[in-house]
Amino acid sequence: MMNKDRLQIEAVRWMSKSELDVFVTVTLKKMLRDRFGNAHWMNAYEAERTGEIMKDRVLRALRNSGFRDSRAVPFYTFYEVSPGDQRPHFHIATKIPGGMEFNAYEDMFRATVGRLDWVHQEIDVRLITYGRRDMWQEVCSYGLKSGISAFLPSASNVSPIG
């Protein structure tokens, strides 16, 4: 099994070979409640675990929509906390499965992720091509602007390069 640092480096190499067409920003609540009901700031472990749950649910929704091989859908998750308001959020770069329309993908993503209680109301799903085929590379660079540690391998659907 690869360690997290190695997976992050391999994923960056893999991203450079993927053609992604959707960019999503999912804003998270600043505070979470523990099992005793006490509010606390989201820590790095909780953020990564939240990303894993989000990825799993989106890929499961794709399978349930008839896209049986959702494991082949690239799904790159980046975690960031805004410097000003300290709002945690994910940036996700992904690809719509062949045969699925953007509006259907957007509706599925919003419905699936919006049901999770730790997600703030803000879920922004958009096409990233903007008339340029290479725009997805800029989007992945944006997700890595705070460094490679922003990439969450466990919350991503990445095939390691052999």
N, C-alpha and C positions, 0 to 999 in steps of 0.2 A: 504494500500500500504506500502511496506517495504521501509525503508530509505536506502540510498546507503551503509552505513557501514554494516547494517544487510544483505543486498543482497551480499556484498562481502564475508562475512563469510559463508553464505549459499552456495554460488557458490563454494567455496573451498571444502566444504563438498560434494557437488554434483559432482565436478570434480573427487573426489576420487572414485566415483562409476561409472564413465564413462570410456569406452574403446575408446580412440581417436586414429586416425591413420595418421593424417596429421598435419604438423606444417608449418606455413606460416609466413614469415617476410615481411612486407610491409613498405618500406621506404617512408617517407613523405618529401615534400619540407620544407625547414627551414622557409621560408617567405611566407606569404599569402597577397593578396591584398584585401583591404576592398572595400565597394561599391563606394568609392570616388577615387579608384585607388592608394591609398597610401599603401606602403608595410609595413608590421609589422610582428613580430614574432608570431608564432602560440601560442595561450594561451590554458589553460586547457579546457575551454568550447568548443573552436573550435576543439580541438583534440577529445574530447568525441563525439561531434556532427559528426565529420568526420567518426569516428568509427561506429556510428549508421547508417549513410548513406551506408557505405561499407557493413556492415552486411545485411541491408535490400536489397541491390542490389544483393548480392551473393545468399541470400535465394530466392529472386524473380527469379533469373536466374535458380536455381535448379527447382523451380516450373514450369517455362517455358520449362525446359528440360524433363518434365514428372514426376518429383518427387513431387507429390502433397502435401505430408505431410512434407514440409521443416521445419515446426515449430518443428518437433521432432528431427531435426539434431542439435547436440550440437555444439556450436560455442562460444568459450571463447576468448575474446579479452583483451590483456594487452597492456598498453601504456608505452613507455620508451623514454627517451632522452639520447643519447650516451654522456657520460661524456666528451670525448675528442673533438669531432667535433660538438657536440650539435645537432646531426641529430635526429629528432623525428621519431619514427617508432612504428609499431604495431607488436606484436607477436600474432598469432592466433593458437589455438589448436582446431581441429575440427575432424569430422568423415565423411568419404565418404559414401553417401547413398548406401544402399545395391543395387547391380546390376549395379553400375557405376564403370567404370575402372578408375584407378588413372590418366592416361594420359588425359582422357576426363575431369575429375575434374580439373586437373591442367590447361588445356586449357581454360575451362570455367572461372576459378578464375582469371587467368591472363587477359583474354579479358574483363571481367566485371570490375575488379578493375583498370586495366590499362587505361580505358576510363575516369576515374575521374581526373580532372585537377590538384588536389592537391597531387596526387601520383607521387613520383619520379620514375625513370625508374626501380628501383630495387624491384622486387617482387620474393621472393624465396619460392617455394612450394616444400615440400619434405615429403616423408613417414617418420614416426617417429618410426617405429617398429625396424628397424635395427636388425632383428632377435630375438628381445626380446619383449615379450608380455607386459611387464610392463614399457617400455620406455616412454610411454605417461605421466606417473606420474612424471618422471624427467623433461619432457618438461614443464608441468604445474608449477613445482617448479622453473624452469628457468624463466618463465614468471612472477613469484612472487618474484624474487630475490631482487627487490628494495622495497618490502613490499606489503601488501595487497591492498594498494591504487593504485597499477599499474593495477589491474583488473577493467575493465569498464563494470558494469552490463548492462547499457543501450545499449552498443555496443555488447552485447553477447546474445546468445539464451540459456537461463537457465530456467529450471523448478524448482521453489523453493521447498525445501523439507518440507513436511507437518509435 
